[in-house]
Amino acid sequence: MKTVQMTLDEDLVERVDRAARRLKTTRSAFTRQALQEALKNIQTIQREARHRRGYAAHPVEDDEFSGWATEQVWPK
């Protein structure tokens, strides 16, 4: 691990400290997890944007999935 120094608003630090205490963890562990989740969120947003661009460039055809209709099982 690497130690880094950050500048944060006092209110944010207090809120993080309260949350960390409630979760019985440390400020550093809480922040690591929050940053990891933020990075996952960015990755998800980027993938969704890539999918949107792909479908915009190659829209679904009206009968594209019609061959799968017989494979569907609908509960009674």
C-alpha positions, 0 to 999 in steps of 0.5 A: 500500500501507498500512503497519500495525502489528500485535502478534504473539506472538514465536513466531509472528513467528519461525515466519513469518520462518523460512517467509518465508526458506524461500520466499525472500520477505519477512515482509510479502509472506508475511503479505499472502499468508496474509491473502489466503488466509484471506479467500478461505477465509472467503468459501468457508466463507460460500458453503458455508453459504449453499448448505447453507441453500439446500438445507435450505430447498429439498431436492433432489427424488427425481426432480429430475435424472432427466432427465439420466440419458440424458445421462450417458456411463459409460466401459467 
